Amino acid sequence: MTPDVDAKQLADWDRRYLWHPFTQMQEWEQEPPLIIDRGRGAWLVDMQGRKYLDGVSSIWVNVHGHRHPILDRAIRTQLGKVAHSSLLGLSSPPAIALARSLVKLAPRGLTRVFYSDDGSTAVEVALKMAIQYWRQRHPRAGPKRTFLHLQLAYHGDTAGAMSIGGIGLFRDRFDSLLVPTIAAEPPYCYRCPLKKTYPACGLACVDPIEQILKRRHRDIAGLVIEPLVQAAAGMLTAPPGYLTRIRELCTKYKVLMIADEVATGFGRTGKLFACQHERVTPDLMAVSKGLTGGYLPLGATLATETIYRAFLGQYGEWKTFFHGHSYTGNPLACAVALANLEVFRTERTLARMQGKIRTLRRLLTPVSRLAHVGDVRQRGFMVGIELVKNPATKEPYPLTERTGHWVAMEARRRGLLLRPLGNVVVLMPPLAVTARELSRMVALVGAAIRTVTESPPAAGRRRRVRA
């Protein structure tokens, strides 16, 4: 970009040439776009020099803050060697070293790493591995061509990942592309479909899943789950013991457990991987987002040795896993991912998080008491604040009123970047955020919620936000 291009010219080009994801472009073209120019730590700065706290870690990817010197240096060092070389028939030092490090840090029993490009493809890899595993390793176990997943789940936007998703807006219009799957109700304690209350419920939400497995286990290749938190569903947190029961059921009915740790991995829940809270080892685990500290796209699917060995054989047996991407195991991405893991170790990121997690829980208490906050869900640094029109009846705001959106716009006006999920305001700060920055984030969230939910209709809110 030439240095004489100003913010106005960039805004014009944006509206003329760009197509943004998950964005109604007719609305976008009528608004002045917020163009981020640079960042440092938990802060981002726009083209006019205005500063914003990054309240969602740049969509759940940033870990140690923007422009971390160790991560910056790792990319520069690798760039001095080679930017990319293929893993098809070749290898590279960063890809090898990163695979070794991931295996050492992952739940015990995951021993092999297959690289891809992002979270969706990491999940897609796991689905294909599961189907091929059963066909090659245990052909008498049944056809095993389908998957069991939770309603409201989101596992990505590729065809296979959409098939195991449960958010209608994201998948229904693409039905012709999707493979058949089986869905079960998720653990949603605030709106329990069984009308029960934890812990008196005795994890009754697991019983329907067992009934499905009992009837259909010969058809089911794997059960796919976001461990502990269904992120895009609105930060739905599973009750303690739920993940353990899922692991037990998968083992009992000979179904692979596939953990989607794309959102929950790399410290978001307070441990490096969410499965580690209940000492659960899945058969396959997909990771991405925080893998590179928020610097470059990279995905990985971790597998047990049992699954890996099902793909070994003579060339003519065609047991090879015929899947790959042009940028699989990109050396730049692997180098910064290695540096990311090193920062976790040297800066004791997870240990230092624990006090901040407690601080965040305390700061959220006043927010939970606001007039139109129905539920506040927190697991580590993953927070969902569910807004309701009537707290007594749990009546939601109509999605067409876009209450969560207006809260995010009001927060932006005050200097905090958020991205809501319908009526759920999401807060997911970088792990390196300071206690003071956390306090400011939560204060701004609370102020934005009060302004929007206690004000006149949306049209009035829109005029104020744009002013």
KEKE-183518 format. One record per atom (N, C-alpha, C, O): x, y, z. Coordinates in steps of 0.2 Angstrom, whole numbers, plus 5000, padded with zeros to 4 digits. Each point is the difference from the previous one (the first is absolute). Layout:
<atoms>
XYZ;...
</atoms>
This chain:
<atoms>
500449945000;499650065000;500450065000;500550015004;499450044992;500450065000;499850045006;499450005002;501150045000;499950045007;499550054999;499850035005;500150004989;499650065000;499249984999;499650045000;500249895001;499349985000;499750025007;500349975005;499250074996;499850025006;499449955002;499849964996;499950055010;499549965003;499350014995;499749954999;500250114999;499450014995;500049964994;499649964998;501050044999;500149964994;500049925001;499749974996;500650015010;499949935001;499349985002;499849954998;499850095005;499349995001;499649994994;499649964999;500650094996;499649994994;500249944996;499649964997;501050025003;500349944997;499649945003;499849954997;500250055010;499749945004;499349994997;499849954999;499850115001;499349994998;499949984993;499549974998;501050044998;500049994993;500249934998;499849974995;500750005009;500449944997;499949945005;500049954998;499950075009;500049945005;499349975001;499550044999;500649905002;499349965002;500249975007;500449955001;499350085005;500249985006;499649935003;499449994998;500949975006;499749945002;499450025005;500150055004;499449914996;499550005005;499750085001;499950025005;500150014989;499850075000;499550014995;500049984994;499450065007;499550024996;500350064996;500050065003;500349934991;500450054997;499650064998;500250064999;499149945000;499650064998;500050055006;500050064999;500049915007;500150045006;500750035000;500150065002;500449904997;500750025001;500250054995;500350055002;499449954992;500150064995;499850065002;500250054998;499349955007;499750075002;500450035007;499850055002;500649915001;500450025006;500750014998;500349974996;500050085008;500750015000;500449945003;499949995006;500549974990;500349945003;500650025005;500350055000;499749915005;500650015005;500649964997;499949945000;500650104999;500649974997;500649995005;500250065002;500049895000;500549995005;500750014997;500149964995;500350085007;500650014998;500649975003;500549984997;499550015010;500549975004;499849985006;499450015002;501049955002;499849985007;500649995004;500650004998;499350005009;500549985005;499649985006;499650035003;500749914999;499749975006;499249984999;499849974995;499850065010;499349984999;499650064996;499450005000;501050044997;499750064997;500150004992;500549974998;499050064999;500050014992;499950074999;499750045004;500649994991;500050074998;499750004993;500349974995;499250085004;499850014993;500350054996;500550035002;499349984992;500450054995;500050075003;500550044998;499049985006;500050065003;500450015006;500050055003;500349895000;500450005006;499649995006;500250005006;499149984993;499649995006;500249935003;500149954996;499950045010;500249935003;499449975003;499550025002;500549914997;499549965002;500349945004;500549974998;499250015007;500149935003;499849954996;499450004998;501049945001;499849954996;499649955004;500349955003;499050064998;499649965005;499949934997;499749965004;500550024990;499849934998;500749974996;499949964996;500650075006;500749974998;500049994992;500249954998;499550104999;500050004992;499749944998;500249964996;499250025007;499649944998;500349945003;500149954996;500150055010;500249955004;500749974998;500149945002;500350104995;500749974998;500650035004;500449965001;499550105001;500650035003;500149975007;499550005004;501149994998;500149975006;500550045005;499850025005;500850004992;500550035005;500050084998;500450035002;499149994995;499950074998;500350024993;500449954997;499550105000;500250024993;500750025001;500250045005;500249954990;500750024999;500449975006;500450045003;499549904999;500549975005;500749994997;500049974995;500550065008;500750004997;500249934998;500449994995;499549965009;500249934999;499749974994;500349974996;499050055003;499749974994;500250044994;500149974995;500050095006;500250044994;500749984998;500149994994;500349995010;500749984999;500049934996;500449994996;499249975007;499949934997;499950004992;500349974996;499250085003;499850004992;500650034996;500249984995;500150085008;500650034996;500649954999;500249994995;499949975011;500549954999;499949944995;500449994996;499049995004;499849954995;500050034993;500149964995;499650105004;500050034994;500750014997;500150004994;500450005010;500750004997;500249944998;500649994997;499049955004;500249944997;499649984994;500249994995;499150005007;499649984994;499350025003;499849985005;499850054990;499350015002;499549945000;499649995004;500549974991;499649944999;500349954996;500450014995;499549935008;500249944996;499549945001;499750005006;500249964990;499449955000;500249955005;500649985001;498949995002;500049945004;499949944996;500049945003;499850064991;499849954996;500749974997;500350034995;499949925008;500749974998;500650045003;500649974998;499350085006;500550035003;499950025007;499449985003;501050055001;499950025007;500450065001;500350024996;499650015010;500350065002;500150005008;499649975003;501050064999;500150005007;499450035004;499949975006;499850084993;499550035004;499449955000;499749995006;500149984989;499449955000;500249945004;499649985004;501050004996;500249945004;500050025007;499749965005;500650094997;500150025007;499350025003;499949995006;499750044990;499350025003;499649945001;499749995005;500349964991;499749945001;500249965006;499649985004;501050024997;500349975007;499850045006;499749975005;500350104995;499750045005;499349995002;499849995005;499850004989;499349995001;499849945004;499649995004;500849964993;499849935003;500250005008;499749975004;500950064997;500250005007;499550045005;499949995006;499750064991;499650045004;499349985000;499650025004;500249944991;499349984999;499849955005;500449975003;498950024997;499849945005;500449944998;500149984994;500149985011;500449944999;499649954996;499449995001;501049984994;499849954995;499950034993;499949964996;500150115004;500050034993;500750004998;500450035003;499849934991;500750004998;500250024994;500650004998;498950024997;500150014993;499750074999;499450015002;500950034994;499850074998;499950004992;500549994997;498950035001;499950014993;499850074999;499550035003;500950014993;499950074999;499550024995;499949964995;499750095006;499650034994;500050085001;500550035003;499050004995;500150084999;499650045005;500250055001;499349925002;499650045005;499549955004;500149944999;499550085005;499549965004;499649964996;499949945002;499750094993;499649964996;500349944997;499849945000;500850074997;500449944997;500249955005;500149944998;500150095008;500249955005;499549955002;500149945001;499350094999;499449965002;499849954994;499949945001;500250094993;499849964994;500549945000;499849944998;500850075003;500549955000;499849945005;500149944999;499750085007;499849965005;499449954998;500049945001;499550094995;499549974998;500249944995;499849955000;500650074995;500249964995;500549945003;499949944998;500550085007;500449955003;499549955004;500249944999;499350085004;499649955004;499649964995;500049945001;499850084993;499649964995;500549944998;499849954999;500850084999;500549954997;500349955005;500149944998;499950095008;500349955006;499549945000;500349945000;499150075001;499549945001;500049964994;500049945001;500150084993;500049964994;500649965000;499949944997;500750095005;500649964999;500249965006;500349945000;499550085006;500249975006;499549955003;500249945002;499250084998;499449955002;499450004995;499550025002;500649954993;499550004995;499449965002;499450024998;500649945007;499549965002;499650045006;499549985002;500750085000;499750045005;499350034998;499650025004;500349984989;499450034998;500350054994;500550024999;499050014997;500150044995;500450075003;500450034997;499349995008;500350065004;500250064995;500650014999;498950024998;500050054996;499750075002;500050054996;499849955010;499750065002;500350025007;500449975003;499350094999;500350035006;499550035005;499450024997;500749975009;499550035005;500350075002;500650005002;499050054999;500350065002;499450045004;499549975000;500750085003;499550045004;499750064996;500350034996;499049985006;499750054997;500350075002;500450005005;499650054991;500350065001;500750004999;500350065001;500049894998;500749994999;500250044993;499750014996;501050015005;500350034994;500749974999;500450015005;499749964990;500749974999;500450034994;500549974998;499250084998;500350034994;499650004994;499449985001;500850044994;499650024994;500249964994;499650014995;500849945005;500149954995;499449955000;499750005005;500249974990;499449964999;499949955006;499549995003;501149974998;499949955006;499950035006;499649985004;500850084998;499950035006;499350035001;499750005005;500050034989;499350025001;499549945001;499650015004;500649944994;499549945001;499949985007;499549985002;501150035002;499949995007;499950065004;500050005006;499850054991;499850065003;499350005002;499649964997;500150095007;499350005002;499750065000;499550015003;500850044994;499850075000;499650014993;500450004995;499050005005;499650004993;500250064995;500149984994;500050085009;500250054995;500649994996;500150024995;500449945008;500649984997;500049944995;500450004996;499149965005;500049944996;499449984996;500149964995;499350065007;499449984997;500050014993;499849964996;500450105001;500050014993;500549964996;499950004994;500549965009;500549964997;499949935001;500449964999;499050025002;499849935002;500249954994;500249955002;499850074992;500149964995;500849985000;500249954996;500250095007;500749985000;500249965006;500649975001;498950025004;500249975007;499949935000;499649974996;500849995008;499949935001;499549995006;500050045005;499749914995;499549985006;500450005006;500549965001;499250075005;500349995006;499449995005;499450014998;500849985008;499549995006;500150065005;500650015002;498950025000;500150065005;499749985007;499449975000;500950055005;499749995007;500050075003;500450054999;499149965006;500050065004;500650025004;500349955003;500050114997;500650025003;499850015008;499450015002;501149995002;499950025007;500050085000;500550034999;498949995002;499850075000;499750025007;499350005000;501050005005;499750005007;499550065001;499549995003;500750074994;499550065001;499449984997;499450035002;500549944992;499449984997;500049924999;499949984994;500149995011;500149935000;499449974996;499450015002;500749954992;499449974997;499649955004;499549984998;500849995007;499749955004;499750035006;499749975005;500350104996;499750045006;500349975006;499650005005;501049994995;500449985007;500550055002;500150044996;500149955010;500550055003;500649965002;500049955003;500650074995;500649975003;500250035007;499850055001;500449905003;500349934999;499449955001;500249944999;499250085003;499549955002;499849964994;499849945000;500450094994;499849964994;500449944999;499849954996;500850045007;500449944999;500249994993;500149944998;500050124999;500349994993;499549974995;500249954996;499150065005;499549974996;500150014993;499849964996;500550105002;500150014993;500549954996;500050014994;500349955010;500449954996;499649944998;500249964996;499250035008;499649944999;499849994992;500049954997;499750115000;499849994993;500649984996;499949974995;500750065006;500649984996;500149925001;500249974995;499850015011;500149925000;499449974996;500249944998;499250085003;499549964996;500250004992;499849954997;500450115001;500250004993;500649954998;499949974995;500650035009;500549964999;499849935001;500349954996;499350035009;499849935000;499649984994;500149944998;499550104999;499649984994;500550004994;499949964995;500550095004;500350024994;500849995000;500350024995;500049955010;500750005000;500349964994;500650024998;499149944999;500349964994;500050054994;500449994995;499250065005;500050054995;500550065001;500250034995;500049985011;500350065002;500849995001;500249965003;500150084993;500750005000;500350045006;500549985002;499250084999;500350045006;499550055003;499550014996;500650005010;499650065003;500550065000;500549995003;499250064995;500450074999;499850045006;499450025000;501050015004;499850045005;500650065001;500649994999;499150075003;500550055002;500049995008;499550015003;501149974999;500049995008;499950065004;500350054999;499349945006;499850055005;499650064998;499650025003;500550014991;499750064998;499849994992;500449994996;499050025003;499750014993;500150074998;499550045002;501049984995;500250074999;499450044996;499750045003;500349944991;499550044995;499349995002;499650044998;500349915006;499349995002;499850065005;499450005002;501050045001;499950055005;500449985006;499750025006;500949954994;500449995006;499649955005;500050025006;499749934991;499649955004;500549965004;500449964997;499650045010;500549965003;499749945003;499550005003;500949944996;499749945002;500249995008;500550035002;499049945001;500149995007;500649955002;500149964996;500250045010;500549965001;499849925000;499549995002;501049984995;499849924999;499749994993;500049944998;499850104999;499649994993;500549974995;499949954997;500750085003;500549984995;500249935001;500149964996;500050035011;500249935002;499549954998;500249944997;499250075004;499549964998;500049984992;499949954998;500250114999;500049994992;500649954998;499949964996;500650055007;500649964999;499849925002;500249964996;499550035009;499849945002;499549964995;500149944999;499550104999;499549984995;500349984994;499849954997;500750095000;500349994994;500449935000;500049964996;500350035010;500449945001;499549945000;500249954997;499350065007;499549945001;499749984994;499949944998;499950114997;499749984994;500450004994;499850004994;500950005007;500550004995;499850054994;500049984994;500050085009;500050064995;500550055002;500250015006;500250014989;500550055001;499850065003;499550034998;500850005007;499950065003;500550054996;500650005000;499050054997;500450054996;499950075004;499550035000;501050005003;500050065003;500250064996;500650004997;499050055002;500150064996;500350055005;499650035004;501049984997;500350045005;500350074996;500450035002;499249984992;500350064996;499950065004;500450045001;499049975003;499850065004;500349995007;500250055003;499749895000;500249995007;500749995001;500250005006;500249984989;500749995001;500550065001;499850055000;500849935003;500550055001;499850055005;500150064999;499749915007;499950045006;499350045001;499950035005;499749974990;499450045001;499649985006;499650045003;500449894999;499649985006;500450005006;499749985005;500950044995;500450005006;500549945000;500550005004;499449954991;500549954999;500250004993;499750034996;500949945002;500250014993;499549974995;499850034995;499949915007;499449974996;499449995005;500149985006;499350034992;499449995004;499949935003;499849995005;500449964991;500049935002;500349995006;499949955004;500750094997;500449985006;499750025007;500249985005;499250064995;499750015006;499749945003;500049995006;499849964990;499749945002;500449944998;499849945000;500950074998;500449954999;499849954994;500049945001;499750094994;499749964995;500450004994;500350064998;499849884999;500450004994;499549984994;499849955000;500150104995;499649984994;500449954996;500650005000;499149974995;500349964995;500350054994;500549984998;499250075001;500250054995;499950075003;499550015004;500950044995;499950075003;500350054995;500550004997;499050045001;500150064995;500250065004;499750025005;500950014993;500250075003;500150054994;500249984995;499850085007;500250064995;500050065005;500350005005;499450054992;499950075003;500650025004;500550034998;499649955009;500550025004;500749974999;500550015003;499549944992;500649964999;500650044998;500549995002;499450064994;500550054998;500050065004;500450054999;499249955007;500050075004;499650054996;500150065003;499649924992;499650054996;500450044995;499850054998;500749925000;500450034995;499949974992;499950044996;500149905003;499949974994;499549945000;499949975005;499750024989;499649945000;500449945000;500449994996;499349965008;500349935001;499549965004;499850025005;500149924992;499649955004;500449945001;500549984996;499249985009;500449935001;499449965003;499650015003;500549924994;499549955003;500549955003;500449974997;499550025010;500449955004;499649935000;499450005001;501049954998;499749935000;500449965005;500650015001;499049935001;500349955004;500549964996;499950004994;500549965009;500449954996;499649954997;500149984994;499450005009;499549954997;499750024994;500049964995;499850105004;499750034994;500550004995;499949994994;500750045008;500650014995;500149934997;500150004994;500049955009;500249944998;499549964995;500249964996;499250065005;499549984995;500150024993;499749974995;500750085004;500250034993;500649974998;500250024994;500249945009;500649974998;499949944995;499549955002;500950044993;499949944996;500450004994;500450054999;499649904997;500450004993;499650054996;499450025000;501050014995;499850064996;499349974996;499550045000;500549904998;499549984996;499349995004;499549994997;500650015009;499449995005;499650065000;499450005002;500950064996;499650065000;499750035007;499550025000;500949965005;499850025006;500250085002;499950025005;500550014990;500250065002;499550055001;499449994997;500750065007;499550055001;500150064995;500450045000;499249954995;500050054994;499750065001;499450024998;500950025006;499850075002;500650055001;500549975003;499450094995;500650045001;499850074997;499550014996;500950045006;499950074998;500750034997;500549985003;499550074993;500650034997;500450025006;500650004999;499150045006;500450035005;500049965006;500250025006;499749914994;500049965006;500750005003;500550004997;499550015009;500650015004;500550064998;500649995001;499150064997;500450064998;500550025005;499950015006;500849994992;500550015005;499950075004;500250005006;499650054990;499950065004;499550005006;500150025005;499349944993;499549995005;500249965006;499950015006;500549934992;500349965005;500550035004;500049985006;500450064991;500550045004;499750045006;500250005005;499350044993;499750045005;499649965005;499950025005;499849934992;499649955005;500549985005;499849995006;500849994992;500549975005;500250065005;500049995006;500150074992;500150065004;499450015005;500150025006;499349974991;499450015004;500049955006;499950025006;500349924993;500049955006;500650025004;500049985006;500650044992;500550025004;499850065005;500250005005;499450054992;499850055004;499549985006;500150025006;499549934992;499649975006;500549975005;499850015006;500749964992;500549975005;500450065004;500050005006;500350044991;500450055003;499750055004;500250035005;499249994992;499650055004;499549975005;499650045003;500449904997;499549965005;499350034999;499750025005;500149984989;499450034998;499449975004;499650035002;500449904998;499449975003;500050015007;499450015003;501149995001;500150015007;499750075001;499750025005;500650034991;499850075002;499350024998;499750055002;500049904994;499350014998;499549995006;499550035000;500749935004;499549975005;499750065005;499450005001;501150045001;499750065004;499650054996;499550025002;500749994991;499650044996;499349974999;499550034999;500449905000;499449974999;499550015006;499550024999;500849985007;499650025006;499850075000;499550025002;501050024996;499850075000;499550024995;499550035001;500549934993;499550014995;499349985003;499550034999;500549915004;499449985003;499750055005;499450015000;501050025004;499850055005;499750064996;499550035002;500949994993;499750064996;499449994997;499650054999;500249894999;499449984996;499450005005;499450004997;500750005009;499449995005;499550064999;499449995000;500950075000;499550064999;499750004993;499450025000;500949954995;499750004994;499449955000;499550014997;500649935007;499549955000;499350035003;499549975000;500650085004;499450035003;499750064996;499550025002;500749994992;499750054996;499349984998;499949945000;499650114999;499349984999;499949954994;499549965001;500950054994;499849964994;500649944999;500149984994;500250015011;500549944999;499749945003;499950005006;500049954990;499749945003;500549955003;499949965005;500750034992;500549955002;500750034998;500150034994;500349965010;500850014999;500349935000;500049975006;500350014989;500449945000;500750014999;500250044995;500249935009;500750015000;500449935001;499849965004;500750034991;500549945001;500650034998;500250014995;500350015010;500650034999;499950074997;499750045004;500649974990;499950074997;499549994995;499950054996;499649905004;499550004995;499350025004;499849975004;499950094994;499550025003;499450024995;500150024995;499349965007;499450014996;499550045005;499849975005;499950084993;499550045004;499450004996;499950034995;499649935007;499449994996;499550065002;499850005006;500050044989;499550055001;499349984999;499949964995;499650065009;499349975000;499650065001;500150055003;499349954993;499550055001;499750005006;499850065003;500049885000;499749995006;500349955004;500049944999;500550085006;500349955004;499649955004;500249955001;499250085001;499649955004;499749944996;500049955003;499950064991;499849954995;500549974996;499949954996;500750085004;500549994995;499950014993;500349974995;499250075004;499850024993;500650044996;500250055003;500049924992;500550034996;499850064996;499450014999;501150045000;499950054995;499949974993;500349954998;499250074998;500049984993;500750014997;500250065000;500049894996;500650014996;500150064996;500550034998;498949994999;499950054995;500250075004;500150054996;499849955010;500250065004;500750025001;500250055001;500249894998;500750005000;500350045006;500450045000;499349945006;500250035006;500849995001;500350045002;499949904997;500749985001;500550054996;500550025002;499249994992;500450044995;500150075002;500550035000;498950005003;500050075002;500550005006;500350065002;499749895003;500450005005;500850014998;500450045003;499749924992;500750004997;500250074997;500550025001;499050014996;500150064997;500150065005;500450044999;499249955007;500150055005;500749995003;500350055002;499949894999;500649985003;500650034996;500550035003;499449964990;500550034996;500150075001;500550035000;498950015000;500050075001;500450025006;500350055001;499749915004;500350015007;500849975000;500350025005;499949954989;500749975000;500149935001;500549985002;499049984997;500049935001;499749964994;499550014998;500949944999;499849974994;499749935003;500349965003;499150034995;499649945001;499749974994;499950034995;499949905005;499749974994;499549965004;500149945002;499250084998;499549965003;499849944996;500149994994;499649965010;499649944997;499350015001;499749975005;499950064990;499350015001;499950055007;500350055000;499449925004;499850045007;500649985005;499950035006;500649944992;500549995005;500650044999;500350004994;499950045010;500650045000;500649965002;500049975006;500550024990;500649965001;500650055002;500150054997;500249925008;500650035003;500549955000;500049955004;500650064992;500549955000;500750034999;500250004994;500050035011;500650044999;500749964999;500049945002;500550094996;500649974999;500349975007;499850045005;500549914996;500249975006;500550055004;500050005006;500350044990;500550045003;499750075003;500450045002;499049974997;499750065002;500150015008;500149955004;500050114998;500150025007;499450005004;499450014997;500649995009;499550015005;499650064999;499450015000;501050054999;499750064998;499650004994;499550034999;500849944996;499750004993;499349965001;499550024997;500649925006;499449965001;499450045004;499450004998;500850045007;499550045003;499750054996;499450025000;501050014995;499750054996;499649974995;499450034998;500849914999;499549974995;499449985003;499550024997;500449955009;499449995003;499650065002;499450004999;500950055003;499650065001;499750034994;499550025000;500949984994;499750024994;499549954998;499550034997;500549915004;499549954998;499450025004;499450014997;500650005009;499450015004;499750074998;499450005000;501050054999;499850074998;499649994993;499550034999;500849934997;499750004993;499349965001;499550024996;500549935008;499349965001;499550055003;499450004998;500850035007;499550055003;499750054995;499450015000;501150024996;499850054995;499549974995;499550044999;500649904999;499649984994;499349975003;499550014997;500649955008;499449975003;499550045004;499449985001;500950085001;499550045004;499850074996;499850045002;500449954991;499850064996;499449994995;499849945000;500050114996;499549994995;500249954995;500549975000;499050024995;500149954995;500750004996;500350055001;499849904995;500649994997;500250064995;500650024999;498950014998;500250064995;500350055004;500550034997;499349995009;500350055004;500749985002;500550045000;499649905002;500749975002;500450014994;500650025000;499249964994;500450014994;500350074999;500650014998;498950045002;500250074999;500650025005;500450034999;499549945008;500550025005;500749974998;500550035001;499549914998;500649964998;500450034995;500650015000;499050024994;500450024995;500250085001;500450024996;499350015009;500250075001;500750015002;500350055001;
</atoms>
